[in-house]
Amino acid sequence: MNATDLQRLAGHLRNHGLRVVAVEPELRLHATHPQHGLLTEEIVAGGGRYVTSLFYEIGERGREKVCADRIARLLAVSSPITAGAL
């Protein structure tokens, strides 16, 4: 797993409206609900998987959008708005 995979996951998380901070040089992200700073999750990349700070497995490399959807549900944010939904 590399930093590009994590950047892709970060982009999908931002599409959900989450605030995302990458922790360098480790393969780790901090995602925070934009209105409720206590709702936060740390996502670690390793072994081809994404895992939360509470050891909840979010998904695997290559499925960053699905992983972001799961994290968004954990942090109680809505799905991103798409042009077709308007």
Secondary structure, 3 states (H helix, E strand, C coil): CCHHHHHHHHHHHHHCCCEEEEECCCCEEEEECCCCCCCEEEEEEECCEEEECCCCEEEECCCHHHHHHHHHHHCCCCCCCCHHHC
